[in-house]
Amino acid sequence: MDSDYGSTRDIERVIQEYVPGKQVTLAHTIANPTADLCQKVGVDPAEAIGILNMTPGETAIIAGDVAIKAANVEIGFLDRFSGAIVLTGSIGAVDASLESVLSTLDQVLGFSVCRCTRT
């Protein structure tokens, strides 16, 4: 008895690859976070938390450098593998740092950047 059950002749295969582009996918300021949120995020209480995510992940090193030189912020977290950065400081300082990072990555390195948002 001929059976095609289990045959691989008609199976379509899709191979997916993740190819990171030069982009900033998230730039957000959390103004006046609660102490509980700061604790859960793993940062000291601050007036504001800034969050960035970018690809390739190593760009986080450049962004961190730009951020701390642009304004009086501290880096609460930086992961060069995932491209995530968490900044803390005053609302104005976090906003200024995020805008400086976006501007530098856009104008100097030719990245595609998102707009900065705030809650």
PyMOL commands that place a pseudoatom at each C-alpha (Angstrom):
pseudoatom trace, name=CA, resn=MET, resi=1, chain=A, elem=C, hetatm=0, pos=[0.000, 0.000, 0.000]
pseudoatom trace, name=CA, resn=ASP, resi=2, chain=A, elem=C, hetatm=0, pos=[1.491, 3.346, -1.057]
pseudoatom trace, name=CA, resn=SER, resi=3, chain=A, elem=C, hetatm=0, pos=[0.903, 6.119, 1.437]
pseudoatom trace, name=CA, resn=ASP, resi=4, chain=A, elem=C, hetatm=0, pos=[2.099, 9.673, 1.501]
pseudoatom trace, name=CA, resn=TYR, resi=5, chain=A, elem=C, hetatm=0, pos=[1.535, 9.837, 5.236]
pseudoatom trace, name=CA, resn=GLY, resi=6, chain=A, elem=C, hetatm=0, pos=[4.678, 11.231, 6.772]
pseudoatom trace, name=CA, resn=SER, resi=7, chain=A, elem=C, hetatm=0, pos=[6.142, 12.119, 3.388]
pseudoatom trace, name=CA, resn=THR, resi=8, chain=A, elem=C, hetatm=0, pos=[8.127, 15.316, 3.155]
pseudoatom trace, name=CA, resn=ARG, resi=9, chain=A, elem=C, hetatm=0, pos=[7.606, 15.818, -0.567]
pseudoatom trace, name=CA, resn=ASP, resi=10, chain=A, elem=C, hetatm=0, pos=[4.882, 18.462, -0.269]
pseudoatom trace, name=CA, resn=ILE, resi=11, chain=A, elem=C, hetatm=0, pos=[5.947, 20.229, 2.908]
pseudoatom trace, name=CA, resn=GLU, resi=12, chain=A, elem=C, hetatm=0, pos=[6.904, 23.874, 2.588]
pseudoatom trace, name=CA, resn=ARG, resi=13, chain=A, elem=C, hetatm=0, pos=[9.729, 24.944, 4.817]
pseudoatom trace, name=CA, resn=VAL, resi=14, chain=A, elem=C, hetatm=0, pos=[10.304, 28.504, 5.935]
pseudoatom trace, name=CA, resn=ILE, resi=15, chain=A, elem=C, hetatm=0, pos=[13.606, 29.609, 7.343]
pseudoatom trace, name=CA, resn=GLN, resi=16, chain=A, elem=C, hetatm=0, pos=[13.429, 32.808, 9.364]
pseudoatom trace, name=CA, resn=GLU, resi=17, chain=A, elem=C, hetatm=0, pos=[16.401, 34.891, 10.343]
pseudoatom trace, name=CA, resn=TYR, resi=18, chain=A, elem=C, hetatm=0, pos=[16.595, 37.912, 12.579]
pseudoatom trace, name=CA, resn=VAL, resi=19, chain=A, elem=C, hetatm=0, pos=[18.704, 40.567, 10.920]
pseudoatom trace, name=CA, resn=PRO, resi=20, chain=A, elem=C, hetatm=0, pos=[18.953, 43.618, 13.131]
pseudoatom trace, name=CA, resn=GLY, resi=21, chain=A, elem=C, hetatm=0, pos=[18.832, 46.964, 11.417]
pseudoatom trace, name=CA, resn=LYS, resi=22, chain=A, elem=C, hetatm=0, pos=[20.303, 50.187, 12.647]
pseudoatom trace, name=CA, resn=GLN, resi=23, chain=A, elem=C, hetatm=0, pos=[17.314, 51.419, 14.599]
pseudoatom trace, name=CA, resn=VAL, resi=24, chain=A, elem=C, hetatm=0, pos=[16.022, 52.736, 17.888]
pseudoatom trace, name=CA, resn=THR, resi=25, chain=A, elem=C, hetatm=0, pos=[12.726, 51.011, 18.561]
pseudoatom trace, name=CA, resn=LEU, resi=26, chain=A, elem=C, hetatm=0, pos=[11.826, 52.591, 21.911]
pseudoatom trace, name=CA, resn=ALA, resi=27, chain=A, elem=C, hetatm=0, pos=[12.682, 55.866, 23.633]
pseudoatom trace, name=CA, resn=HIS, resi=28, chain=A, elem=C, hetatm=0, pos=[10.428, 56.645, 26.573]
pseudoatom trace, name=CA, resn=THR, resi=29, chain=A, elem=C, hetatm=0, pos=[10.467, 58.761, 29.728]
pseudoatom trace, name=CA, resn=ILE, resi=30, chain=A, elem=C, hetatm=0, pos=[8.509, 57.687, 32.787]
pseudoatom trace, name=CA, resn=ALA, resi=31, chain=A, elem=C, hetatm=0, pos=[7.971, 60.868, 34.796]
pseudoatom trace, name=CA, resn=ASN, resi=32, chain=A, elem=C, hetatm=0, pos=[7.523, 60.550, 38.554]
pseudoatom trace, name=CA, resn=PRO, resi=33, chain=A, elem=C, hetatm=0, pos=[7.700, 56.748, 38.811]
pseudoatom trace, name=CA, resn=THR, resi=34, chain=A, elem=C, hetatm=0, pos=[6.502, 55.235, 42.059]
pseudoatom trace, name=CA, resn=ALA, resi=35, chain=A, elem=C, hetatm=0, pos=[9.023, 53.843, 44.510]
pseudoatom trace, name=CA, resn=ASP, resi=36, chain=A, elem=C, hetatm=0, pos=[7.528, 50.405, 43.875]
pseudoatom trace, name=CA, resn=LEU, resi=37, chain=A, elem=C, hetatm=0, pos=[8.140, 50.683, 40.123]
pseudoatom trace, name=CA, resn=CYS, resi=38, chain=A, elem=C, hetatm=0, pos=[11.733, 51.822, 40.696]
pseudoatom trace, name=CA, resn=GLN, resi=39, chain=A, elem=C, hetatm=0, pos=[12.285, 48.846, 42.977]
pseudoatom trace, name=CA, resn=LYS, resi=40, chain=A, elem=C, hetatm=0, pos=[10.802, 46.411, 40.447]
pseudoatom trace, name=CA, resn=VAL, resi=41, chain=A, elem=C, hetatm=0, pos=[12.934, 47.891, 37.650]
pseudoatom trace, name=CA, resn=GLY, resi=42, chain=A, elem=C, hetatm=0, pos=[15.977, 47.653, 39.904]
pseudoatom trace, name=CA, resn=VAL, resi=43, chain=A, elem=C, hetatm=0, pos=[16.917, 51.332, 40.066]
pseudoatom trace, name=CA, resn=ASP, resi=44, chain=A, elem=C, hetatm=0, pos=[17.150, 53.802, 42.937]
pseudoatom trace, name=CA, resn=PRO, resi=45, chain=A, elem=C, hetatm=0, pos=[14.121, 56.078, 43.338]
pseudoatom trace, name=CA, resn=ALA, resi=46, chain=A, elem=C, hetatm=0, pos=[14.363, 58.973, 40.882]
pseudoatom trace, name=CA, resn=GLU, resi=47, chain=A, elem=C, hetatm=0, pos=[12.256, 61.755, 39.421]
pseudoatom trace, name=CA, resn=ALA, resi=48, chain=A, elem=C, hetatm=0, pos=[12.278, 59.999, 36.036]
pseudoatom trace, name=CA, resn=ILE, resi=49, chain=A, elem=C, hetatm=0, pos=[13.245, 56.759, 34.325]
pseudoatom trace, name=CA, resn=GLY, resi=50, chain=A, elem=C, hetatm=0, pos=[14.353, 56.736, 30.685]
pseudoatom trace, name=CA, resn=ILE, resi=51, chain=A, elem=C, hetatm=0, pos=[14.108, 53.580, 28.587]
pseudoatom trace, name=CA, resn=LEU, resi=52, chain=A, elem=C, hetatm=0, pos=[15.845, 52.923, 25.271]
pseudoatom trace, name=CA, resn=ASN, resi=53, chain=A, elem=C, hetatm=0, pos=[15.941, 49.874, 23.046]
pseudoatom trace, name=CA, resn=MET, resi=54, chain=A, elem=C, hetatm=0, pos=[18.039, 49.619, 19.885]
pseudoatom trace, name=CA, resn=THR, resi=55, chain=A, elem=C, hetatm=0, pos=[19.621, 47.278, 17.396]
pseudoatom trace, name=CA, resn=PRO, resi=56, chain=A, elem=C, hetatm=0, pos=[22.281, 46.182, 17.017]
pseudoatom trace, name=CA, resn=GLY, resi=57, chain=A, elem=C, hetatm=0, pos=[22.636, 45.683, 20.762]
pseudoatom trace, name=CA, resn=GLU, resi=58, chain=A, elem=C, hetatm=0, pos=[26.199, 46.984, 20.912]
pseudoatom trace, name=CA, resn=THR, resi=59, chain=A, elem=C, hetatm=0, pos=[24.818, 50.426, 20.077]
pseudoatom trace, name=CA, resn=ALA, resi=60, chain=A, elem=C, hetatm=0, pos=[23.744, 50.604, 23.732]
pseudoatom trace, name=CA, resn=ILE, resi=61, chain=A, elem=C, hetatm=0, pos=[27.371, 51.327, 24.616]
pseudoatom trace, name=CA, resn=ILE, resi=62, chain=A, elem=C, hetatm=0, pos=[27.450, 54.379, 22.336]
pseudoatom trace, name=CA, resn=ALA, resi=63, chain=A, elem=C, hetatm=0, pos=[23.999, 55.495, 23.495]
pseudoatom trace, name=CA, resn=GLY, resi=64, chain=A, elem=C, hetatm=0, pos=[25.014, 55.190, 27.138]
pseudoatom trace, name=CA, resn=ASP, resi=65, chain=A, elem=C, hetatm=0, pos=[28.079, 57.328, 26.519]
pseudoatom trace, name=CA, resn=VAL, resi=66, chain=A, elem=C, hetatm=0, pos=[26.040, 59.989, 24.716]
pseudoatom trace, name=CA, resn=ALA, resi=67, chain=A, elem=C, hetatm=0, pos=[23.329, 59.944, 27.399]
pseudoatom trace, name=CA, resn=ILE, resi=68, chain=A, elem=C, hetatm=0, pos=[25.612, 60.526, 30.377]
pseudoatom trace, name=CA, resn=LYS, resi=69, chain=A, elem=C, hetatm=0, pos=[27.553, 63.257, 28.558]
pseudoatom trace, name=CA, resn=ALA, resi=70, chain=A, elem=C, hetatm=0, pos=[24.359, 65.069, 27.506]
pseudoatom trace, name=CA, resn=ALA, resi=71, chain=A, elem=C, hetatm=0, pos=[22.809, 65.554, 30.945]
pseudoatom trace, name=CA, resn=ASN, resi=72, chain=A, elem=C, hetatm=0, pos=[23.059, 64.633, 34.600]
pseudoatom trace, name=CA, resn=VAL, resi=73, chain=A, elem=C, hetatm=0, pos=[21.680, 61.085, 34.405]
pseudoatom trace, name=CA, resn=GLU, resi=74, chain=A, elem=C, hetatm=0, pos=[22.811, 57.755, 35.739]
pseudoatom trace, name=CA, resn=ILE, resi=75, chain=A, elem=C, hetatm=0, pos=[22.781, 54.467, 33.895]
pseudoatom trace, name=CA, resn=GLY, resi=76, chain=A, elem=C, hetatm=0, pos=[20.645, 52.059, 35.896]
pseudoatom trace, name=CA, resn=PHE, resi=77, chain=A, elem=C, hetatm=0, pos=[21.009, 49.254, 33.357]
pseudoatom trace, name=CA, resn=LEU, resi=78, chain=A, elem=C, hetatm=0, pos=[22.806, 48.744, 30.041]
pseudoatom trace, name=CA, resn=ASP, resi=79, chain=A, elem=C, hetatm=0, pos=[22.804, 45.490, 28.095]
pseudoatom trace, name=CA, resn=ARG, resi=80, chain=A, elem=C, hetatm=0, pos=[25.044, 45.402, 25.033]
pseudoatom trace, name=CA, resn=PHE, resi=81, chain=A, elem=C, hetatm=0, pos=[23.498, 42.103, 23.955]
pseudoatom trace, name=CA, resn=SER, resi=82, chain=A, elem=C, hetatm=0, pos=[19.815, 43.110, 23.917]
pseudoatom trace, name=CA, resn=GLY, resi=83, chain=A, elem=C, hetatm=0, pos=[20.329, 46.830, 23.250]
pseudoatom trace, name=CA, resn=ALA, resi=84, chain=A, elem=C, hetatm=0, pos=[18.402, 47.943, 26.331]
pseudoatom trace, name=CA, resn=ILE, resi=85, chain=A, elem=C, hetatm=0, pos=[19.276, 50.939, 28.486]
pseudoatom trace, name=CA, resn=VAL, resi=86, chain=A, elem=C, hetatm=0, pos=[17.577, 52.322, 31.589]
pseudoatom trace, name=CA, resn=LEU, resi=87, chain=A, elem=C, hetatm=0, pos=[18.506, 55.839, 32.721]
pseudoatom trace, name=CA, resn=THR, resi=88, chain=A, elem=C, hetatm=0, pos=[17.523, 57.738, 35.854]
pseudoatom trace, name=CA, resn=GLY, resi=89, chain=A, elem=C, hetatm=0, pos=[17.598, 61.387, 36.843]
pseudoatom trace, name=CA, resn=SER, resi=90, chain=A, elem=C, hetatm=0, pos=[15.432, 64.478, 36.782]
pseudoatom trace, name=CA, resn=ILE, resi=91, chain=A, elem=C, hetatm=0, pos=[12.666, 64.651, 34.195]
pseudoatom trace, name=CA, resn=GLY, resi=92, chain=A, elem=C, hetatm=0, pos=[14.506, 67.364, 32.237]
pseudoatom trace, name=CA, resn=ALA, resi=93, chain=A, elem=C, hetatm=0, pos=[17.814, 65.496, 32.335]
pseudoatom trace, name=CA, resn=VAL, resi=94, chain=A, elem=C, hetatm=0, pos=[16.282, 62.201, 31.201]
pseudoatom trace, name=CA, resn=ASP, resi=95, chain=A, elem=C, hetatm=0, pos=[14.385, 63.946, 28.385]
pseudoatom trace, name=CA, resn=ALA, resi=96, chain=A, elem=C, hetatm=0, pos=[17.549, 65.779, 27.284]
pseudoatom trace, name=CA, resn=SER, resi=97, chain=A, elem=C, hetatm=0, pos=[19.590, 62.563, 27.338]
pseudoatom trace, name=CA, resn=LEU, resi=98, chain=A, elem=C, hetatm=0, pos=[17.054, 60.626, 25.307]
pseudoatom trace, name=CA, resn=GLU, resi=99, chain=A, elem=C, hetatm=0, pos=[16.779, 63.407, 22.717]
pseudoatom trace, name=CA, resn=SER, resi=100, chain=A, elem=C, hetatm=0, pos=[20.571, 63.628, 22.478]
pseudoatom trace, name=CA, resn=VAL, resi=101, chain=A, elem=C, hetatm=0, pos=[20.859, 59.870, 21.934]
pseudoatom trace, name=CA, resn=LEU, resi=102, chain=A, elem=C, hetatm=0, pos=[18.161, 59.934, 19.240]
pseudoatom trace, name=CA, resn=SER, resi=103, chain=A, elem=C, hetatm=0, pos=[19.761, 62.917, 17.512]
pseudoatom trace, name=CA, resn=THR, resi=104, chain=A, elem=C, hetatm=0, pos=[23.272, 61.425, 17.578]
pseudoatom trace, name=CA, resn=LEU, resi=105, chain=A, elem=C, hetatm=0, pos=[22.199, 58.008, 16.340]
pseudoatom trace, name=CA, resn=ASP, resi=106, chain=A, elem=C, hetatm=0, pos=[20.086, 59.594, 13.591]
pseudoatom trace, name=CA, resn=GLN, resi=107, chain=A, elem=C, hetatm=0, pos=[22.430, 62.335, 12.378]
pseudoatom trace, name=CA, resn=VAL, resi=108, chain=A, elem=C, hetatm=0, pos=[25.871, 60.873, 13.065]
pseudoatom trace, name=CA, resn=LEU, resi=109, chain=A, elem=C, hetatm=0, pos=[25.336, 57.135, 12.600]
pseudoatom trace, name=CA, resn=GLY, resi=110, chain=A, elem=C, hetatm=0, pos=[22.404, 57.109, 10.180]
pseudoatom trace, name=CA, resn=PHE, resi=111, chain=A, elem=C, hetatm=0, pos=[20.024, 55.113, 12.365]
pseudoatom trace, name=CA, resn=SER, resi=112, chain=A, elem=C, hetatm=0, pos=[16.275, 54.992, 11.939]
pseudoatom trace, name=CA, resn=VAL, resi=113, chain=A, elem=C, hetatm=0, pos=[14.914, 56.413, 15.198]
pseudoatom trace, name=CA, resn=CYS, resi=114, chain=A, elem=C, hetatm=0, pos=[11.504, 56.510, 16.819]
pseudoatom trace, name=CA, resn=ARG, resi=115, chain=A, elem=C, hetatm=0, pos=[10.072, 59.558, 18.515]
pseudoatom trace, name=CA, resn=CYS, resi=116, chain=A, elem=C, hetatm=0, pos=[10.535, 59.982, 22.248]
pseudoatom trace, name=CA, resn=THR, resi=117, chain=A, elem=C, hetatm=0, pos=[7.377, 59.439, 24.301]
pseudoatom trace, name=CA, resn=ARG, resi=118, chain=A, elem=C, hetatm=0, pos=[6.484, 60.149, 27.937]
pseudoatom trace, name=CA, resn=THR, resi=119, chain=A, elem=C, hetatm=0, pos=[4.065, 58.947, 30.588]
for i in range(1, 119): cmd.bond("trace and resi %d" % i, "trace and resi %d" % (i + 1))
show_as sticks, trace
zoom trace
